[in-house]
Amino acid sequence: MVKYFLGQSVLRSSWDQVFAAFWQRYPNPYSKHVLTEDIVHREVTPDQKLLSRRLLTKTNRMPRWAERLFPANVAHSVYILEDSIVDPQNQTMTTFTWNINHARLMVVEERCVYCVNSDNSGWTEIRREAWVSSSLFGVSRAVQEFGLARFKSNVTKTMKGFEYILAKLQGEAPSKTLVETAKEAKEKAKETALAATEKAKDLANKAATKQQQRQ
């Protein structure tokens, strides 16, 4: 059994502006649960699409009843992998995110598509899907309900954070172009990719080992 979420939001800013804000949205007053972000991989494909993988660390506050099921020293942070595909020609950006630890407790997978709003070309539409699952015997349904409620709450924070960064960018300086933003992001990737890659490999190996042990 999996809990499914489908939602649609609109940001009253152009797709280029939202694209620029996407890479600059942390930190903001609504994202205090996001602790770190690292670029693991980035490349431009022959057909001029920008592919990126980032590793995000977020706080992972559990409900009290769930804390009783896990040791006191269990990590209170969750590691999130985020893959993104940016198509500047068609003005779309698609992101996929999922957690790579605490998978036994709960897995939250999300897919978002950012595109030009069909009613107003100066606005950006976000189509969001999420799947919440749990393999905990006996309490999986309660965990899924909790995960879905938290996800909805985080969506609200995400949108407020987006609006905050967009207002800041538009108020303080002209929005950066797609090329400028991609260039800056690529330079930043060179500085952080090695350390982030090692961290991601270590986490992925641990997750794979645990998965094999469970099987």
C-alpha positions as CSV (number, residue, x, y, z in Angstrom):
1,M,0.0,0.0,0.0
2,V,1.4,3.4,-1.0
3,K,0.1,6.9,-0.3
4,Y,-0.1,9.0,-3.4
5,F,-0.1,12.8,-3.7
6,L,-0.9,14.9,-6.7
7,G,-0.9,18.7,-6.6
8,Q,-0.4,21.7,-8.8
9,S,0.9,25.2,-7.9
10,V,1.6,28.4,-9.7
11,L,4.4,30.9,-9.1
12,R,3.7,34.3,-10.5
13,S,7.2,34.6,-12.0
14,S,8.6,33.6,-15.4
15,W,10.1,30.2,-16.0
16,D,13.6,31.7,-16.3
17,Q,13.2,33.5,-13.0
18,V,12.0,30.3,-11.3
19,F,14.8,28.3,-12.8
20,A,17.4,30.8,-11.4
21,A,15.7,30.8,-8.0
22,F,15.6,27.0,-7.9
23,W,19.4,26.9,-7.5
24,Q,19.5,29.7,-4.9
25,R,16.5,28.9,-2.7
26,Y,18.6,27.6,0.2
27,P,18.8,29.0,2.8
28,N,15.6,30.9,3.3
29,P,13.4,31.4,6.4
30,Y,11.1,28.6,5.4
31,S,13.8,25.9,4.9
32,K,15.4,25.6,8.3
33,H,15.0,21.8,8.0
34,V,17.4,21.8,5.1
35,L,20.9,21.6,6.6
36,T,23.3,21.1,3.6
37,E,23.3,20.8,-0.2
38,D,26.1,19.4,-2.4
39,I,26.3,18.9,-6.1
40,V,27.3,15.4,-6.9
41,H,27.2,15.5,-10.7
42,R,26.5,17.9,-13.4
43,E,26.6,17.8,-17.2
44,V,25.2,19.4,-20.3
45,T,24.0,16.8,-22.9
46,P,24.6,17.1,-26.6
47,D,20.9,18.2,-27.0
48,Q,21.7,21.1,-24.5
49,K,19.8,19.7,-21.5
50,L,21.3,20.3,-18.1
51,L,21.5,17.2,-15.9
52,S,22.3,17.5,-12.2
53,R,22.4,15.3,-9.1
54,R,22.5,16.9,-5.7
55,L,22.7,15.5,-2.2
56,L,20.6,17.3,0.4
57,T,20.7,16.8,4.2
58,K,17.5,17.5,6.1
59,T,16.3,17.2,9.7
60,N,14.2,14.1,10.3
61,R,12.0,14.7,13.4
62,M,10.0,11.5,14.0
63,P,6.7,11.3,15.9
64,R,7.2,10.2,19.5
65,W,5.5,6.8,18.9
66,A,7.9,6.1,16.0
67,E,11.0,7.1,18.1
68,R,10.1,4.1,20.4
69,L,10.7,1.8,17.5
70,F,14.3,2.9,16.9
71,P,17.5,3.1,19.0
72,A,18.2,6.4,20.7
73,N,21.4,6.8,18.6
74,V,19.6,6.5,15.2
75,A,20.4,9.4,12.8
76,H,18.1,12.3,13.1
77,S,19.0,13.6,9.6
78,V,17.7,12.2,6.3
79,Y,19.8,12.2,3.1
80,I,17.9,13.1,-0.1
81,L,19.1,12.5,-3.6
82,E,17.7,15.0,-6.2
83,D,18.0,14.4,-9.9
84,S,17.0,17.2,-12.3
85,I,16.6,17.6,-16.0
86,V,16.5,21.1,-17.4
87,D,15.3,21.6,-21.0
88,P,15.8,25.3,-21.8
89,Q,14.5,25.0,-25.3
90,N,11.1,23.7,-24.2
91,Q,11.3,25.6,-20.9
92,T,10.7,22.6,-18.6
93,M,12.5,21.4,-15.6
94,T,11.8,18.0,-14.1
95,T,13.1,16.9,-10.7
96,F,13.1,13.5,-9.0
97,T,13.9,13.2,-5.2
98,W,14.0,10.2,-2.8
99,N,15.5,9.5,0.6
100,I,18.5,7.0,0.8
101,N,18.5,6.4,4.5
102,H,15.7,5.5,6.9
103,A,14.2,3.6,4.0
104,R,12.9,0.8,6.3
105,L,10.9,3.4,8.2
106,M,9.6,5.4,5.2
107,V,10.4,6.2,1.6
108,V,9.2,9.4,0.0
109,E,9.6,9.7,-3.7
110,E,8.7,13.0,-5.5
111,R,8.5,14.1,-9.1
112,C,8.0,17.7,-10.0
113,V,7.6,19.3,-13.5
114,Y,8.2,23.1,-13.8
115,C,6.8,24.5,-17.0
116,V,5.2,27.7,-18.4
117,N,1.7,28.2,-17.2
118,S,-0.8,27.6,-20.0
119,D,-3.0,30.6,-19.0
120,N,-0.2,33.1,-18.5
121,S,3.2,32.8,-20.1
122,G,4.7,35.0,-17.5
123,W,3.9,32.5,-14.7
124,T,5.3,29.1,-13.9
125,E,3.3,26.0,-13.2
126,I,4.5,23.2,-10.9
127,R,3.0,19.8,-11.2
128,R,3.9,17.7,-8.2
129,E,3.5,13.9,-7.5
130,A,4.7,12.0,-4.5
131,W,4.6,8.4,-3.3
132,V,4.9,7.6,0.4
133,S,5.6,4.0,1.4
134,S,6.7,2.1,4.5
135,S,7.8,-1.5,5.1
136,L,7.3,-1.5,8.9
137,F,5.1,-4.4,9.8
138,G,2.0,-3.4,11.8
139,V,2.4,0.3,11.7
140,S,3.1,1.0,8.0
141,R,-0.3,2.7,7.5
142,A,0.3,5.1,10.4
143,V,3.8,5.9,9.1
144,Q,2.4,6.6,5.6
145,E,-0.3,8.9,7.0
146,F,2.3,10.8,9.0
147,G,4.7,11.0,6.0
148,L,2.0,12.3,3.7
149,A,0.9,14.9,6.3
150,R,4.5,16.0,6.7
151,F,5.1,16.1,2.9
152,K,2.1,18.4,2.4
153,S,3.4,20.7,5.2
154,N,6.8,20.8,3.5
155,V,5.2,21.6,0.1
156,T,3.7,24.7,1.7
157,K,7.1,25.7,3.1
158,T,8.8,25.0,-0.2
159,M,6.4,27.4,-2.0
160,K,6.8,30.1,0.6
161,G,10.6,29.7,0.3
162,F,10.4,30.0,-3.5
163,E,8.3,33.1,-3.3
164,Y,10.7,34.6,-0.7
165,I,13.8,34.0,-3.0
166,L,12.0,35.2,-6.1
167,A,11.0,38.4,-4.4
168,K,14.6,38.9,-3.1
169,L,16.1,38.3,-6.5
170,Q,13.7,40.5,-8.3
171,G,14.0,43.3,-5.7
172,E,17.8,43.3,-5.4
173,A,19.1,42.6,-8.8
174,P,17.9,41.6,-12.3
175,S,17.2,37.9,-12.7
176,K,20.2,35.9,-14.0
177,T,19.9,34.4,-17.4
178,L,19.8,30.6,-17.9
179,V,23.4,30.7,-19.3
180,E,24.8,32.7,-16.4
181,T,23.1,30.5,-13.8
182,A,24.3,27.3,-15.5
183,K,27.8,28.7,-15.7
184,E,27.9,29.6,-12.0
185,A,26.4,26.3,-11.0
186,K,29.0,24.4,-13.1
187,E,31.8,26.3,-11.4
188,K,30.4,25.5,-8.0
189,A,30.0,21.9,-9.0
190,K,33.8,21.7,-9.7
191,E,34.5,22.9,-6.2
192,T,32.2,20.5,-4.4
193,A,31.7,17.5,-6.6
194,L,34.5,15.3,-5.4
195,A,33.6,15.5,-1.7
196,A,29.9,15.2,-2.4
197,T,30.5,12.2,-4.7
198,E,32.4,10.3,-2.0
199,K,29.7,11.1,0.5
200,A,27.0,9.9,-1.8
201,K,28.8,6.7,-2.7
202,D,29.4,5.9,1.0
203,L,25.7,6.5,1.8
204,A,24.5,4.5,-1.3
205,N,26.8,1.6,-0.5
206,K,25.5,1.5,3.1
207,A,21.9,1.6,1.9
208,A,22.6,-1.2,-0.7
209,T,24.3,-3.3,2.0
210,K,21.4,-2.9,4.3
211,Q,19.0,-3.8,1.5
212,Q,20.9,-6.9,0.7
213,Q,21.0,-8.0,4.3
214,R,17.2,-7.6,4.5
215,Q,16.8,-9.8,1.4
